Amino acid sequence: MSGNPAVERAARVIAAAIGHGTSTDVPRGVAQRLDDARLLVRRTAPVEGPFHIYADPIPTGVTLDVEALVQHVVHDIVELLLGDKYGDRFDGLIDVRSRDPHLIERPGDLPFECLVADLAADVGTKMPVYGPQVLRLAEQMLVRAAPQAIPEQRAEGGAAA
């Protein structure tokens, strides 16, 4: 046994779900029992608006999940590409593939790179974080960025040997 009370509780819930489940869908039954016992972790966003931000732990720190911002930016880019301002330049990129690959061009003459730079300049790149959400985000980042113990490698036969 692990000695961890949460693991022990989860094991009992899983065993009960498998042994006494009425559903023919065992994984769903187990998941439902775990959820009922509040053992499934619910992901909460420390920043809820205008864009949700999630802080997820990784071994060396945290990652910030800014999917809502990225979706907003991609939406704006697609609208710009479908509009008059950039539509012709976007369509012109197809012609770029048939150009001479040995042609030397100045940076200002590179259609793909110029379009990317212009689009990036026209879409929002800043994400506001308001009031108490700043502190919640900072707290989650600090908690999740706590140093993780790295198991020592074996003295013989390990990667360090």
Disulfide bonds with the S-S distance in Angstrom:
none
